[in-house]
Amino acid sequence: MLNGIRHIIFDLGGVLLNIDPKKTIDAFGKLGMEQLVGDKGLSYDHEIFYQMEQGKITPEEFRNGVRQLLPKEVSDDEIDAAWTAMLLDFPGIRVELVKNLRKDFNIYLFSNTNAIHVEKFHSIFRKQHGFEVSTLFDKDFYSNEIGYRKPSSESFKEIIRLSGINPEESLFIDDSFLNVESAITSGLKGFWLEPGQKVEEIFQEYL
């Protein structure tokens, strides 16, 4: 898998960061939102959630849009708490794994995410490990900042352009088969982390 590889690009949620999307679904349900579950069950099948992940709207516009999907008035804090409920923790073993991999590879992060989630998981990591999550990577890329979300081919082309990597020497790891498939089509090498499989299990020699 690593033959000829110089760069590794990790997905975040479900790969490095433990998540439980059902917690967000349940939290929004308690606020009165119908379960408009989208791809992979990770997001609601409503345009506003995808706009947020592509940085097309501000957090304030997102919250106001969510309010229109709810039957009662709720605060910004209630919306943020529900939206970030899925974000759990960064296991120490994965932090050590990335540190060890950086000795031999350039390491990148590419996540479909949004400004509210970015602030939250940065806070979670900081409280857990005492330093900034961004320092684990040569560069961390977020869909809301680059303007494209996986699995679009444009998103991978933009990551290749911004990082300056040779895609033939680059391995992309994600728990979404569609994302990995698109990455391969875009010229990258790809590894699909199957359901129940943990990233630390495929890099035993680096632990």
Secondary structure as GFF3:
##gff-version 3
##sequence-region A 1 207
A	DSSP	beta_strand	7	10	.	.	.	ID=ss1
A	DSSP	alpha_helix	21	30	.	.	.	ID=ss2
A	DSSP	three_ten_helix	39	41	.	.	.	ID=ss3
A	DSSP	alpha_helix	47	53	.	.	.	ID=ss4
A	DSSP	alpha_helix	59	67	.	.	.	ID=ss5
A	DSSP	alpha_helix	76	83	.	.	.	ID=ss6
A	DSSP	alpha_helix	92	101	.	.	.	ID=ss7
A	DSSP	beta_strand	106	111	.	.	.	ID=ss8
A	DSSP	alpha_helix	115	129	.	.	.	ID=ss9
A	DSSP	three_ten_helix	133	136	.	.	.	ID=ss10
A	DSSP	beta_strand	139	142	.	.	.	ID=ss11
A	DSSP	alpha_helix	143	146	.	.	.	ID=ss12
A	DSSP	alpha_helix	153	163	.	.	.	ID=ss13
A	DSSP	three_ten_helix	167	169	.	.	.	ID=ss14
A	DSSP	beta_strand	170	174	.	.	.	ID=ss15
A	DSSP	alpha_helix	177	185	.	.	.	ID=ss16
A	DSSP	beta_strand	189	192	.	.	.	ID=ss17
A	DSSP	three_ten_helix	199	206	.	.	.	ID=ss18
###
